[in-house]
Amino acid sequence: MGAQSSIAAILTLQFTIFALILVGFFLRRREMIGAQGQKNLTDLVVNVILPCNILVAFQNGADRERIASYFSIFLVAVAVQAISYFYGKWAFRRAPKNQQDCLRYATICPNAGFIGNPVAEGMYGAEGLALASVYLIPLRIMMWSSGLSMFTGEHDRKAVLRRVVTHPCILACAAGIVLMLTGVRLLAVLLSPVSELARCNTAASMLVIGMILARIDFRRFMDRSVLIYCLHRLVLLPALFYVLFRFLPVDPLVFKISVLLTAMPAGATTSILAEKYGRDSEYATKLVIVSTLLSIPSMFVWSLILA
């Protein structure tokens, strides 16, 4: 792919994402879809559409010859989580306790699944999505272990294990890897409906993001500390990994996917857990919404760098 066609493809992807977000924004703002409808669509994406998308990615874009790449991106993701954990402790050590928990969690738990998967697939095809799915395994483990304990102060290993092994995306990833290693292909009668659901991933995910944005009063979101967080989350942290992995013997596609997913905004669970466990949920929501808004131009820049 030449430079001009690559830039054109990135611009098309970014425009598509932005347009879908605007549609979701309009549907929610006009109350054509209400709060319950938004929740139902979110559950549908997480529990059905995204797992189907992951399974199809391993059927269409993965092969046993690439197993070293899957192992490599898994190790890279483990390193990213470890470094992000200590980065968050250092970068936000002076923040108030309630806000500090939100900031640290949002540093180790970006929205690499809900937003990152469609972007990875759009830029790098089925193989990119397969690698992104493996990358997310350590992130999800971290999310439900150390991440959760930042809000609860508890370390229930059985509960963590149960959340991880029963998550639909983890189950889909495990099934995809097994099918890949055994060389088994899903029957056409099964693969066809799964593929049709998988094609809804980008559209449904971006619609939900637009619906979230539609319920926000943006006049209340001007907060210097939130903008500083966005600088760390969207610029400095991915730049750190860009430099670090640039000089390591990492597969080029593994390198690009890892940096791209590191540059994602704060995960939506930041505000959900803050509300559930009595932290500053309004502040947590600011982190999610502002970083999601600013990630639109930042993703475009990172897409150009990683093209």
Buried (B, 14 or more C-beta within 10 A) or exposed (E): EEEEEBBEBBEEBBEBBBEBBBBBBBBBBEEEBEEEBBEEBBEBBBEBBBBBBBBBBBBBBBEEEBEEBBEBBBEBBBBBBEBBBEBBBEBBEEBEEBBBBBBBBBBBBBBBBBBBBBBBBBBBBBBBBBBBBBBBBBBBBBBBBBBBBBBEEEEBEEBBEEBBEEBBBBBBBBBBBEBBEEEEEBEEEEBEEBBEBBEBBBBBBBBBBBBBBBEBEEEEBEBEBBBBBBBBBBBEBBBBBBEBBEEEEBBEBBBBBBBBBBBBBBBBBBBBBBBEBEBBBEBBBBBBBBBBBBBBEBBBEBBBBBB
